[in-house]
Amino acid sequence: MTTRRDFMKQVAIGTAAISVGGVLPGFSAKSYRNIVGANDKIRMGAVGVNARGNALAGGFAREKNCEIAYVCDVDKRAIAKCITNVEKIGGNRAIGEKDIRKLLEFKDLDAVIIATPEHWHAPAALMAMKAGKHIYLEKPTSHNPAENEILLEAVKKYKVVAATGMQRRSWPNIARAIRDIQDGAIGDVHYGKCWYANNRSSIGVGKPTAIPDWLDWELWQGPAPRVEAYKDNFLHYNWHWFYNWGTGEAGNNGVHFIDIIRWGMGLSYPTGVSSTGGRYTYADDWEFPDTQVINFEFDNNKMITWEGRSCNARTIEDATVGAVFYGTKGSLAIDGGNSYKIYDQQNKAVKNITSDMGFTEGDITNPTQQLDHYHFANFLDGIRKSTTLNADISVGCISSTLAQLGNIAQRTKSTFRTNPENGRILNNKAASKLWSRKYQKGWEMEL
């Protein structure tokens, strides 16, 4: 039950006046107050619901006293599909809205799920925070490291609850594995390796074509600089592989297990970054590597490697996704699900923690549905009870920055040093230019 004290606290944190350089319609703090906590039900809006966002909306609709009240997407077909999905699961019919700026004006909206294409992640999150809305932000948290810096400042300024989609931080057996590592089960850990492998097909060479009638292409592009023409291989998934909108496989999937390794080894920002790889398998419009190895160096003789193979799904440790910690007394391997194994220095398995709930191969939108409940409930408890988040904005932004630094090293064909306090690139002008991005005029991110 929410007390009057809790109610007044929530009123106080929801009174942010809104003004975003012409991007977000302005209205005063007096006319808009977010009163999350006045009752037990949390009313949410899902933004970007074609694929992962639709699965997230369904997941939150299953949670107790949580209602997906609004659905927002620039694809009117996605809106209709998600409204139907939410009604089937939650029993209510959500209101559809294509423009996030209009969505955020609804006073009865407590929180938003952001699962848009990656160039929209940070701008949408900033808009929502300025509107006093709590946010659940999918990974990666941003398109580039500079946006992560802005988000970290925004949470302090607007005082909202901000969770990120690093859901494995809430999975019971993964948390247990991390405790084993930190309790010394495998000794001192100096090296962690993680990976992602898939058999993705070619995206071909796009042909200019008419903009589909179901799509608001101008709004889809939003903060990103405009391209000359709409092409038939941009949507809905292939945007991941274009510099203008995506972050490649490192940002798309690498962040999950880079984050797990960081967590287990107690690491933040690196001291050095390098990357090797390229687009080897197909000659098409795909701009990021399909084969990539990123190395991160840290203080105290620590190192992380991430290996990404988009076009060869051969497993490592019998898993297409996972992480291994190598210690002085043994190793601990985590696969894509809620399980792990510990091996001694003679490579003998000494502990095997299994779970019926795991990772569904081939499901790109909702591969861990059963387990994600733990993460959703943690976010909702963060709003209702001020429960500490398992993966707050800081967790997401640091891990996203690491993946992005790997991509910057790859694009500039350089190895560089970084500031372990904030991840900033040192003494490399070409790499530093990619720390941020150019925005379409009128869509700049400003606190």
FENNOR-V604258 format. One record per helix or strand. SS is the DSSP state (~ for helix, > for strand). FROM is the first residue (numbers start at 1). LEN is the number of residues. Records with the same first field share a line. If there is no record, write none. Layout:
# FENNOR-V604258
SS=FROM-LEN, FROM-LEN
This chain:
# FENNOR-V604258
~=4-10, 52-10, 76-15, 100-4, 118-13, 145-14, 167-4, 172-11, 217-5, 238-4, 248-18, 369-17, 393-20, 429-7
>=18-3, 24-4, 42-6, 66-7, 75-1, 95-3, 111-4, 134-4, 162-3, 189-9, 199-1, 208-1, 215-1, 224-1, 231-1, 272-7, 291-8, 302-8, 311-1, 316-1, 319-1, 321-7, 330-5, 340-5, 349-5, 392-1, 416-3, 425-2, 439-1
